[in-house]
Structure formats: structure tokens, C-alpha cells
Amino acid sequence: MIVASNVTKRFRKFTAVNSVSFKVQNGSTVLLIGPNGAGKTTIIRCIMGLISFRGEVYVDGEDVHKHGERTRKKIGYVPQQLIFPESKVYEHSKFVCSLKRVKHELIPDKLKLMGLWDYRNVKIQSLSAGLRQRFSIALALMNEPPILIFDEPISNVDVRGQMDFESIVKTLTGEGKTLFIATHFSGMSEYADNALVLNHGQLIASGSPQELLEKINAKNNLYLKIKSGLSEKAKDLISKYGGEDISIEGEWIAAKVPSNTKISLVNSLLQSGFDVQDLIIEDITIESEYLKLIGLTN
């Protein structure tokens, strides 16, 4: 568990983090969301005891101020900028294991977990951005830490890399790892238990992604194709389920609907005899909507 209480960090006259408090439960996945410059990386450095700060941070019951080196051994850190030497995958893995004072016998297991065993004799610089990210995670796992911290893990990879990372998150949560992910990109909230929204160094909202989306009355985009002549009647039913911004173009209806009513709405349309020929639902995420939460506090 990570427990942060009134964490404050100032760089001369600039306050990067201002009295931030939160908890990360064992085995949970927590997102730290906010725009660039919000203080996300500074909070990560405080958790890891890499910089001085006011307030308290406990990792697995131990004070970071007093036992920084010991608490860091419980954390696997994956930075935003991945910088590697001109060496091969297995060679560098051995070097990292030596630094962490762990057995080299762990290397095959971690490389296989990240799908990198076939690349063990390949130069790191020859790997794609997505594979380098996987390698960075494998290195973070070498000493088998219970906690993994990611700083903007999908900012430097393509869509395939983002999908790969989502798969990795599912794998790690399945192993009971505690994940703390700093991000301002969408896609992670499906796997997150809680989200912390940060702006100008202050924690402005926290809760499950669903709770935060309900707080700002966020709605999914719904597109329905219904047999010609029934669109107006369907529009009335959509309105009853909280649909807004409803428009009709030919056989297609577009609307914004609350996420907690979308399934009931579709069932009601079918039970009412509407011939639904096609259906598209665009889910919203807390990462894509966090600016609205920031707007509530400004």
C-alpha cells in the first residue's frame, strides 16, 4: 500500500505539489491523471524518495523519509524517457540484475512474460518503441517488486504499443501487482480501480473512473441505424433514457446518452419492436474527460 499525506514540494518559489493526500491499496490499479506540468512526475519522485519534500509517504508501512532505499526495492519504476546503452537485451538484463543484486536466473522468466525472449540477443536500439517499453517493464520486474510505477507509459508509442500496454496491465493485475500509472492519455480507465486528478500541483478529484464520470455527467456517443420511418419514434424513446443532442440523418440516429442507461436503452428499443440494423457506442474515459473535472474547480 502507498499512503501519501499532505505531500508538498516547492522548487524555490514554485510549488510543484501542494498538500496532496491519497491511498493506493494493495493489488489495485490507480491512475494519476493531469495535463503536462500538473505535478505527476514530482509526486512519483516523492513516492520513491528521490527528492526531499514536506509531508509523509509510506510504502508498505515504511516511511520513505527514513527508509528510502528499502522502500525503493519494493517499487519497479518505468520512466517516460527510455534511455538504453548500445548493448543487447540479455546482456543489459544481466547488468541490471547485478545492480539490483538479484539472480540472473530470473531473466528468462521476465523476458518471456514481456514477450521478449526471442529478442534476447538483439541490440536494444534495434527494437521498436513498443518493444523497448516492454523491455523497460521487464527490467522493472527483475527483483519481483509488489508495486509498479509508470510515468506516461504510452506517450512515446503508437496505437499498437498502446494496445500492448493495456494487455500488459491486465497481465500484471492478474499477478496481483499494485500499479500506479501517471498519464494524460485515454485507454487505461477500463482497468483502473481509482483515479486521481491533478492540476497545478493540487488533487482536485479522486474516486473510481465511473464515479468521476458521473460527477461531470459524461455521456457516451450512441449511433443507431433503424429501419426507415421509425427514427422519430426512436428519438422520443432515447430522450426518455436521458439522451441529448439527438440528430437524425437518413436511417441513422446520433445521440449522447448516460453510460449507466445505454444498455437499458438498447434493450428497450429492441423490446419495443424497433428494427436496429446497426449500433455503435463510443465509450468515454476519465482520461479524455478530465479537463471537465479541472473546469469544475477553476
Secondary structure as a PSIPRED ss2 file (coil, helix, strand):
# PSIPRED VFORMAT (PSIPRED V4.0)

   1 M C   1.000  0.000  0.000
   2 I E   0.000  0.000  1.000
   3 V E   0.000  0.000  1.000
   4 A E   0.000  0.000  1.000
   5 S E   0.000  0.000  1.000
   6 N E   0.000  0.000  1.000
   7 V E   0.000  0.000  1.000
   8 T E   0.000  0.000  1.000
   9 K E   0.000  0.000  1.000
  10 R E   0.000  0.000  1.000
  11 F E   0.000  0.000  1.000
  12 R C   1.000  0.000  0.000
  13 K C   1.000  0.000  0.000
  14 F E   0.000  0.000  1.000
  15 T E   0.000  0.000  1.000
  16 A E   0.000  0.000  1.000
  17 V E   0.000  0.000  1.000
  18 N E   0.000  0.000  1.000
  19 S E   0.000  0.000  1.000
  20 V E   0.000  0.000  1.000
  21 S E   0.000  0.000  1.000
  22 F E   0.000  0.000  1.000
  23 K E   0.000  0.000  1.000
  24 V E   0.000  0.000  1.000
  25 Q C   1.000  0.000  0.000
  26 N C   1.000  0.000  0.000
  27 G C   1.000  0.000  0.000
  28 S C   1.000  0.000  0.000
  29 T E   0.000  0.000  1.000
  30 V E   0.000  0.000  1.000
  31 L E   0.000  0.000  1.000
  32 L E   0.000  0.000  1.000
  33 I E   0.000  0.000  1.000
  34 G C   1.000  0.000  0.000
  35 P C   1.000  0.000  0.000
  36 N C   1.000  0.000  0.000
  37 G C   1.000  0.000  0.000
  38 A C   1.000  0.000  0.000
  39 G C   1.000  0.000  0.000
  40 K H   0.000  1.000  0.000
  41 T H   0.000  1.000  0.000
  42 T H   0.000  1.000  0.000
  43 I H   0.000  1.000  0.000
  44 I H   0.000  1.000  0.000
  45 R H   0.000  1.000  0.000
  46 C H   0.000  1.000  0.000
  47 I H   0.000  1.000  0.000
  48 M C   1.000  0.000  0.000
  49 G C   1.000  0.000  0.000
  50 L C   1.000  0.000  0.000
  51 I C   1.000  0.000  0.000
  52 S C   1.000  0.000  0.000
  53 F C   1.000  0.000  0.000
  54 R E   0.000  0.000  1.000
  55 G E   0.000  0.000  1.000
  56 E E   0.000  0.000  1.000
  57 V E   0.000  0.000  1.000
  58 Y E   0.000  0.000  1.000
  59 V E   0.000  0.000  1.000
  60 D C   1.000  0.000  0.000
  61 G C   1.000  0.000  0.000
  62 E E   0.000  0.000  1.000
  63 D E   0.000  0.000  1.000
  64 V C   1.000  0.000  0.000
  65 H C   1.000  0.000  0.000
  66 K C   1.000  0.000  0.000
  67 H C   1.000  0.000  0.000
  68 G H   0.000  1.000  0.000
  69 E H   0.000  1.000  0.000
  70 R H   0.000  1.000  0.000
  71 T H   0.000  1.000  0.000
  72 R H   0.000  1.000  0.000
  73 K C   1.000  0.000  0.000
  74 K C   1.000  0.000  0.000
  75 I E   0.000  0.000  1.000
  76 G E   0.000  0.000  1.000
  77 Y E   0.000  0.000  1.000
  78 V E   0.000  0.000  1.000
  79 P C   1.000  0.000  0.000
  80 Q C   1.000  0.000  0.000
  81 Q C   1.000  0.000  0.000
  82 L C   1.000  0.000  0.000
  83 I C   1.000  0.000  0.000
  84 F C   1.000  0.000  0.000
  85 P C   1.000  0.000  0.000
  86 E C   1.000  0.000  0.000
  87 S C   1.000  0.000  0.000
  88 K E   0.000  0.000  1.000
  89 V H   0.000  1.000  0.000
  90 Y H   0.000  1.000  0.000
  91 E H   0.000  1.000  0.000
  92 H H   0.000  1.000  0.000
  93 S H   0.000  1.000  0.000
  94 K H   0.000  1.000  0.000
  95 F H   0.000  1.000  0.000
  96 V H   0.000  1.000  0.000
  97 C H   0.000  1.000  0.000
  98 S H   0.000  1.000  0.000
  99 L H   0.000  1.000  0.000
 100 K H   0.000  1.000  0.000
 101 R C   1.000  0.000  0.000
 102 V C   1.000  0.000  0.000
 103 K C   1.000  0.000  0.000
 104 H H   0.000  1.000  0.000
 105 E H   0.000  1.000  0.000
 106 L H   0.000  1.000  0.000
 107 I H   0.000  1.000  0.000
 108 P H   0.000  1.000  0.000
 109 D H   0.000  1.000  0.000
 110 K H   0.000  1.000  0.000
 111 L H   0.000  1.000  0.000
 112 K H   0.000  1.000  0.000
 113 L H   0.000  1.000  0.000
 114 M C   1.000  0.000  0.000
 115 G C   1.000  0.000  0.000
 116 L C   1.000  0.000  0.000
 117 W H   0.000  1.000  0.000
 118 D H   0.000  1.000  0.000
 119 Y H   0.000  1.000  0.000
 120 R C   1.000  0.000  0.000
 121 N C   1.000  0.000  0.000
 122 V C   1.000  0.000  0.000
 123 K E   0.000  0.000  1.000
 124 I H   0.000  1.000  0.000
 125 Q H   0.000  1.000  0.000
 126 S H   0.000  1.000  0.000
 127 L C   1.000  0.000  0.000
 128 S C   1.000  0.000  0.000
 129 A H   0.000  1.000  0.000
 130 G H   0.000  1.000  0.000
 131 L H   0.000  1.000  0.000
 132 R H   0.000  1.000  0.000
 133 Q H   0.000  1.000  0.000
 134 R H   0.000  1.000  0.000
 135 F H   0.000  1.000  0.000
 136 S H   0.000  1.000  0.000
 137 I H   0.000  1.000  0.000
 138 A H   0.000  1.000  0.000
 139 L H   0.000  1.000  0.000
 140 A H   0.000  1.000  0.000
 141 L C   1.000  0.000  0.000
 142 M C   1.000  0.000  0.000
 143 N C   1.000  0.000  0.000
 144 E C   1.000  0.000  0.000
 145 P C   1.000  0.000  0.000
 146 P C   1.000  0.000  0.000
 147 I E   0.000  0.000  1.000
 148 L E   0.000  0.000  1.000
 149 I E   0.000  0.000  1.000
 150 F E   0.000  0.000  1.000
 151 D E   0.000  0.000  1.000
 152 E C   1.000  0.000  0.000
 153 P C   1.000  0.000  0.000
 154 I C   1.000  0.000  0.000
 155 S C   1.000  0.000  0.000
 156 N C   1.000  0.000  0.000
 157 V C   1.000  0.000  0.000
 158 D C   1.000  0.000  0.000
 159 V H   0.000  1.000  0.000
 160 R H   0.000  1.000  0.000
 161 G H   0.000  1.000  0.000
 162 Q H   0.000  1.000  0.000
 163 M H   0.000  1.000  0.000
 164 D H   0.000  1.000  0.000
 165 F H   0.000  1.000  0.000
 166 E H   0.000  1.000  0.000
 167 S H   0.000  1.000  0.000
 168 I H   0.000  1.000  0.000
 169 V H   0.000  1.000  0.000
 170 K H   0.000  1.000  0.000
 171 T H   0.000  1.000  0.000
 172 L H   0.000  1.000  0.000
 173 T H   0.000  1.000  0.000
 174 G H   0.000  1.000  0.000
 175 E C   1.000  0.000  0.000
 176 G C   1.000  0.000  0.000
 177 K C   1.000  0.000  0.000
 178 T E   0.000  0.000  1.000
 179 L E   0.000  0.000  1.000
 180 F E   0.000  0.000  1.000
 181 I E   0.000  0.000  1.000
 182 A E   0.000  0.000  1.000
 183 T E   0.000  0.000  1.000
 184 H C   1.000  0.000  0.000
 185 F C   1.000  0.000  0.000
 186 S C   1.000  0.000  0.000
 187 G C   1.000  0.000  0.000
 188 M C   1.000  0.000  0.000
 189 S H   0.000  1.000  0.000
 190 E H   0.000  1.000  0.000
 191 Y H   0.000  1.000  0.000
 192 A C   1.000  0.000  0.000
 193 D C   1.000  0.000  0.000
 194 N E   0.000  0.000  1.000
 195 A E   0.000  0.000  1.000
 196 L E   0.000  0.000  1.000
 197 V E   0.000  0.000  1.000
 198 L E   0.000  0.000  1.000
 199 N E   0.000  0.000  1.000
 200 H C   1.000  0.000  0.000
 201 G C   1.000  0.000  0.000
 202 Q E   0.000  0.000  1.000
 203 L E   0.000  0.000  1.000
 204 I E   0.000  0.000  1.000
 205 A E   0.000  0.000  1.000
 206 S E   0.000  0.000  1.000
 207 G E   0.000  0.000  1.000
 208 S C   1.000  0.000  0.000
 209 P H   0.000  1.000  0.000
 210 Q H   0.000  1.000  0.000
 211 E H   0.000  1.000  0.000
 212 L H   0.000  1.000  0.000
 213 L H   0.000  1.000  0.000
 214 E H   0.000  1.000  0.000
 215 K H   0.000  1.000  0.000
 216 I C   1.000  0.000  0.000
 217 N C   1.000  0.000  0.000
 218 A C   1.000  0.000  0.000
 219 K E   0.000  0.000  1.000
 220 N E   0.000  0.000  1.000
 221 N E   0.000  0.000  1.000
 222 L E   0.000  0.000  1.000
 223 Y E   0.000  0.000  1.000
 224 L E   0.000  0.000  1.000
 225 K E   0.000  0.000  1.000
 226 I E   0.000  0.000  1.000
 227 K C   1.000  0.000  0.000
 228 S C   1.000  0.000  0.000
 229 G C   1.000  0.000  0.000
 230 L C   1.000  0.000  0.000
 231 S H   0.000  1.000  0.000
 232 E H   0.000  1.000  0.000
 233 K H   0.000  1.000  0.000
 234 A H   0.000  1.000  0.000
 235 K H   0.000  1.000  0.000
 236 D H   0.000  1.000  0.000
 237 L H   0.000  1.000  0.000
 238 I H   0.000  1.000  0.000
 239 S H   0.000  1.000  0.000
 240 K H   0.000  1.000  0.000
 241 Y C   1.000  0.000  0.000
 242 G C   1.000  0.000  0.000
 243 G C   1.000  0.000  0.000
 244 E E   0.000  0.000  1.000
 245 D E   0.000  0.000  1.000
 246 I E   0.000  0.000  1.000
 247 S E   0.000  0.000  1.000
 248 I E   0.000  0.000  1.000
 249 E E   0.000  0.000  1.000
 250 G C   1.000  0.000  0.000
 251 E C   1.000  0.000  0.000
 252 W E   0.000  0.000  1.000
 253 I E   0.000  0.000  1.000
 254 A E   0.000  0.000  1.000
 255 A E   0.000  0.000  1.000
 256 K E   0.000  0.000  1.000
 257 V E   0.000  0.000  1.000
 258 P E   0.000  0.000  1.000
 259 S C   1.000  0.000  0.000
 260 N C   1.000  0.000  0.000
 261 T C   1.000  0.000  0.000
 262 K H   0.000  1.000  0.000
 263 I H   0.000  1.000  0.000
 264 S H   0.000  1.000  0.000
 265 L H   0.000  1.000  0.000
 266 V H   0.000  1.000  0.000
 267 N H   0.000  1.000  0.000
 268 S H   0.000  1.000  0.000
 269 L H   0.000  1.000  0.000
 270 L H   0.000  1.000  0.000
 271 Q H   0.000  1.000  0.000
 272 S C   1.000  0.000  0.000
 273 G C   1.000  0.000  0.000
 274 F C   1.000  0.000  0.000
 275 D C   1.000  0.000  0.000
 276 V E   0.000  0.000  1.000
 277 Q E   0.000  0.000  1.000
 278 D E   0.000  0.000  1.000
 279 L E   0.000  0.000  1.000
 280 I E   0.000  0.000  1.000
 281 I E   0.000  0.000  1.000
 282 E E   0.000  0.000  1.000
 283 D C   1.000  0.000  0.000
 284 I C   1.000  0.000  0.000
 285 T C   1.000  0.000  0.000
 286 I H   0.000  1.000  0.000
 287 E H   0.000  1.000  0.000
 288 S H   0.000  1.000  0.000
 289 E H   0.000  1.000  0.000
 290 Y H   0.000  1.000  0.000
 291 L H   0.000  1.000  0.000
 292 K H   0.000  1.000  0.000
 293 L H   0.000  1.000  0.000
 294 I H   0.000  1.000  0.000
 295 G H   0.000  1.000  0.000
 296 L H   0.000  1.000  0.000
 297 T H   0.000  1.000  0.000
 298 N C   1.000  0.000  0.000
